[in-house]
């Protein structure tokens, strides 16, 4: 696919840029739908693996884990491709020369892919899968090769940056209409954030800072790719616009994953409490 600028000048370049932006948006939306379905598939496979582990079907669990690893490769490529399309759509300007869109998209794709780890075992989705299976028979115990603090860090991993709405104070999992800032990726209650933006000519993200001495930081926070300490120490520096705060479908999937992880952690805690009670009774 190739393109040239309008030789007559005038509105040709803006029109071409507008068409590119619209086309890129449509392609990103289609890819986003595929990404959402894959995230749902990961959750389903994790639940099936947990049931199989309860039945001591280790071989089938291993087969399912291999399938998750294979799907993860496709999931990652789809994510990079979406980012590449969005980047080209936002920055493309027609010129006098023909544009090789295939090369342009591939170059952007490699930029995004080159900055990421390709090891599926290190991906948060895979770690969550393996931990869910491990916790069936070893709740509260570190997985082989990991320490207790690694469990705490991984169980707290989430693609959602804040756990409560900074305006309503409600937990993200209890928001009636959750929305997310396109630039800063923080999550809010829709009614609260839209009212906040309408009342402020320059509405800064309401995520505020915390004292450096706070115990907020998770163990090994400096190695957490999703953790942004600068935003929490000094507050989020981003400004918000109503058209840049959206309810993307992936957010709803991520919130459901957060609910699921909370339930898993609660179950693990209950199992550990019951185990401690039994041990105390034996000692008596």
ZIBELKA-V845110 format. One record per residue. N is the residue number from 0. RES is the residue in three letters. PHI is phi in whole degrees, -180 to 180 (999 if undefined). PSI is psi in radians with two decimals (none if undefined). BURIAL is 1 if it has 9 or more other C-alpha atoms within 8 Angstrom, else 0. Layout:
n: {N	N}
res: {RES	RES}
phi: {PHI	PHI}
psi: {PSI	PSI}
burial: {BURIAL	BURIAL}
This chain:
n: {0	1	2	3	4	5	6	7	8	9	10	11	12	13	14	15	16	17	18	19	20	21	22	23	24	25	26	27	28	29	30	31	32	33	34	35	36	37	38	39	40	41	42	43	44	45	46	47	48	49	50	51	52	53	54	55	56	57	58	59	60	61	62	63	64	65	66	67	68	69	70	71	72	73	74	75	76	77	78	79	80	81	82	83	84	85	86	87	88	89	90	91	92	93	94	95	96	97	98	99	100	101	102	103	104	105	106	107	108	109	110	111	112	113	114	115	116	117	118	119	120	121	122	123	124	125	126	127	128	129	130	131	132	133	134	135	136	137	138	139	140	141	142	143	144	145	146	147	148	149	150	151	152	153	154	155	156	157	158	159	160	161	162	163	164	165	166	167	168	169	170	171	172	173	174	175	176	177	178	179	180	181	182	183	184	185	186	187	188	189	190	191	192	193	194	195	196	197	198	199	200	201	202	203	204	205	206	207	208	209	210	211	212	213	214	215	216	217	218	219	220	221	222	223	224	225	226	227	228	229	230	231	232	233	234	235	236	237	238	239	240	241	242	243	244	245	246	247	248	249	250	251	252	253	254	255	256	257	258	259	260	261	262	263	264	265	266	267	268	269	270	271	272	273	274	275	276	277	278	279	280	281	282	283}
res: {UNK	UNK	UNK	UNK	UNK	UNK	UNK	UNK	UNK	UNK	UNK	UNK	UNK	UNK	UNK	UNK	UNK	UNK	UNK	UNK	UNK	UNK	UNK	UNK	UNK	UNK	UNK	UNK	UNK	UNK	UNK	UNK	UNK	UNK	UNK	UNK	UNK	UNK	UNK	UNK	UNK	UNK	UNK	UNK	UNK	UNK	UNK	UNK	UNK	UNK	UNK	UNK	UNK	UNK	UNK	UNK	UNK	UNK	UNK	UNK	UNK	UNK	UNK	UNK	UNK	UNK	UNK	UNK	UNK	UNK	UNK	UNK	UNK	UNK	UNK	UNK	UNK	UNK	UNK	UNK	UNK	UNK	UNK	UNK	UNK	UNK	UNK	UNK	UNK	UNK	UNK	UNK	UNK	UNK	UNK	UNK	UNK	UNK	UNK	UNK	UNK	UNK	UNK	UNK	UNK	UNK	UNK	UNK	UNK	UNK	UNK	UNK	UNK	UNK	UNK	UNK	UNK	UNK	UNK	UNK	UNK	UNK	UNK	UNK	UNK	UNK	UNK	UNK	UNK	UNK	UNK	UNK	UNK	UNK	UNK	UNK	UNK	UNK	UNK	UNK	UNK	UNK	UNK	UNK	UNK	UNK	UNK	UNK	UNK	UNK	UNK	UNK	UNK	UNK	UNK	UNK	UNK	UNK	UNK	UNK	UNK	UNK	UNK	UNK	UNK	UNK	UNK	UNK	UNK	UNK	UNK	UNK	UNK	UNK	UNK	UNK	UNK	UNK	UNK	UNK	UNK	UNK	UNK	UNK	UNK	UNK	UNK	UNK	UNK	UNK	UNK	UNK	UNK	UNK	UNK	UNK	UNK	UNK	UNK	UNK	UNK	UNK	UNK	UNK	UNK	UNK	UNK	UNK	UNK	UNK	UNK	UNK	UNK	UNK	UNK	UNK	UNK	UNK	UNK	UNK	UNK	UNK	UNK	UNK	UNK	UNK	UNK	UNK	UNK	UNK	UNK	UNK	UNK	UNK	UNK	UNK	UNK	UNK	UNK	UNK	UNK	UNK	UNK	UNK	UNK	UNK	UNK	UNK	UNK	UNK	UNK	UNK	UNK	UNK	UNK	UNK	UNK	UNK	UNK	UNK	UNK	UNK	UNK	UNK	UNK	UNK	UNK	UNK	UNK	UNK	UNK	UNK	UNK	UNK	UNK	UNK	UNK	UNK	UNK	UNK	UNK	UNK	UNK	UNK}
phi: {999	-136	-149	-129	-75	-69	-65	-84	73	67	-90	-62	-65	-59	-65	-64	-64	-65	-62	-63	-63	-65	-64	-64	-63	-66	-65	-63	-63	-65	-64	-62	-63	-66	-61	-62	-64	-68	-63	-64	-64	-60	-63	-64	-65	-64	-64	-65	-63	-63	-64	-66	-66	-63	-90	59	-94	-62	-61	-68	-64	-64	-63	-68	-63	-64	-66	-61	-62	-66	-68	-61	-62	-66	-60	-65	-62	-65	-66	-64	-64	-62	-63	-65	-62	-63	-64	-64	-62	-83	-114	-66	-133	-60	-128	-73	-89	-64	-100	-90	-66	-61	-68	-61	-68	-66	-63	-66	-58	-68	-63	-70	-69	-67	-92	-118	-78	-100	-77	-63	-65	-93	-74	-54	-64	-68	-63	-65	-61	-67	-70	-62	-68	-61	-70	-60	-115	-135	-57	84	-102	-65	-70	-52	87	-125	-101	-59	-67	-65	-64	-61	-63	-70	-65	-92	-67	-161	-79	-91	-80	-122	-95	-136	-73	-68	-99	-89	80	-77	-60	-56	-71	-113	-73	-72	-134	-73	-134	-133	-71	-65	-85	-96	68	-83	-110	-140	-77	-57	-60	-68	-74	-67	-65	-63	-67	-67	-88	-127	-62	-121	-82	-86	-51	-77	-66	-101	-81	-133	-62	-62	-79	-61	-88	-64	-62	-73	-59	57	-60	-68	-98	-86	-68	-90	-95	-116	-61	-62	-70	-89	-72	-116	88	-73	-85	-76	-101	-110	-130	-61	-79	-110	-122	-130	-105	-78	-58	-65	-61	-64	-66	-66	-67	-64	-63	-64	-61	-62	-65	-65	-65	-63	-66	-66	-63	-62	-66	-63	-62	-65	-63	-64	-63	-64	-64	-63	-65	-67	-66	-65	-66	-68}
psi: {2.34	2.84	2.64	2.77	2.80	2.04	-0.32	-0.12	-2.56	-2.21	0.15	-0.85	-0.87	-0.67	-0.77	-0.71	-0.68	-0.73	-0.73	-0.76	-0.76	-0.78	-0.73	-0.69	-0.72	-0.75	-0.71	-0.69	-0.72	-0.76	-0.66	-0.68	-0.69	-0.72	-0.73	-0.76	-0.64	-0.66	-0.71	-0.67	-0.69	-0.78	-0.71	-0.75	-0.62	-0.76	-0.71	-0.73	-0.69	-0.76	-0.71	-0.67	-0.62	-0.53	0.14	0.61	1.18	-0.70	-0.75	-0.61	-0.73	-0.69	-0.71	-0.65	-0.69	-0.64	-0.68	-0.75	-0.72	-0.75	-0.54	-0.66	-0.75	-0.72	-0.79	-0.78	-0.68	-0.67	-0.78	-0.70	-0.71	-0.77	-0.68	-0.78	-0.76	-0.73	-0.80	-0.74	-0.58	-0.42	-0.21	2.31	2.10	2.54	-3.00	-0.47	2.72	2.46	2.17	1.59	-0.56	-0.81	-0.70	-0.81	-0.68	-0.68	-0.76	-0.71	-0.80	-0.53	-0.81	-0.75	-0.60	-0.37	0.05	2.68	2.41	0.03	1.96	-0.52	-0.39	-0.07	2.40	-0.64	-0.72	-0.71	-0.71	-0.69	-0.88	-0.64	-0.66	-0.72	-0.78	-0.69	-0.22	-0.77	-0.12	0.70	2.30	-0.09	2.50	2.51	2.75	2.24	0.06	2.69	2.99	-0.67	-0.48	-0.65	-0.78	-0.77	-0.81	-0.68	-0.41	-0.01	2.42	2.59	-0.13	2.18	-0.55	2.52	-0.21	2.72	2.22	-0.24	-0.83	-0.37	-0.01	2.55	2.56	-0.63	-0.14	0.12	2.38	-0.76	1.44	2.43	2.83	2.44	2.27	-0.65	-0.84	-0.26	0.27	2.69	2.47	2.90	2.24	-0.89	-0.73	-0.77	-0.61	-0.67	-0.70	-0.77	-0.72	-0.45	-0.17	2.14	-0.71	1.52	1.91	2.53	2.24	0.05	2.10	2.91	3.01	2.73	2.56	-0.49	-0.03	2.66	0.29	-0.65	2.27	2.83	2.39	0.67	-0.47	-0.27	-0.01	2.02	-0.48	-0.11	2.22	1.43	-0.56	-0.56	-0.55	-0.48	-0.73	0.03	2.71	2.24	-0.07	2.57	2.56	2.56	2.63	-0.58	-0.10	0.25	1.92	2.83	1.43	2.50	-0.56	-0.54	-0.73	-0.66	-0.74	-0.64	-0.69	-0.66	-0.67	-0.73	-0.76	-0.75	-0.64	-0.71	-0.71	-0.75	-0.66	-0.74	-0.75	-0.69	-0.73	-0.74	-0.75	-0.70	-0.75	-0.67	-0.75	-0.67	-0.74	-0.70	-0.67	-0.67	-0.66	-0.65	-0.63	none}
burial: {0	0	1	1	1	0	0	0	0	0	0	1	1	0	0	1	1	0	0	1	1	1	1	1	1	0	1	1	0	0	1	1	1	0	1	1	0	1	1	1	0	1	1	0	1	1	0	0	1	1	0	1	1	1	0	0	1	0	0	1	1	0	0	1	1	0	0	1	1	0	1	1	1	0	1	0	1	1	1	1	1	1	1	1	1	1	1	1	1	0	0	0	0	1	0	0	0	0	1	1	0	0	0	1	1	1	0	1	1	0	0	1	1	0	0	0	0	0	0	1	0	0	0	0	0	1	1	1	1	1	1	1	1	1	1	1	0	0	1	0	0	1	1	0	0	0	0	0	0	1	1	1	1	1	1	0	0	0	0	1	1	0	0	1	1	1	1	0	0	0	1	1	0	0	1	0	0	1	1	1	1	0	0	0	1	1	1	1	1	1	0	1	1	1	0	1	1	0	0	0	0	0	1	1	1	0	1	1	1	1	0	0	0	0	0	0	0	0	0	0	0	0	0	0	0	0	0	0	0	0	1	1	1	1	1	1	0	0	0	1	0	0	0	1	1	1	1	0	0	1	1	1	1	1	1	1	1	1	1	0	1	0	0	1	1	0	0	1	1	0	1	1	0	0	0	0	0	0	0	0	0	0	0	0}
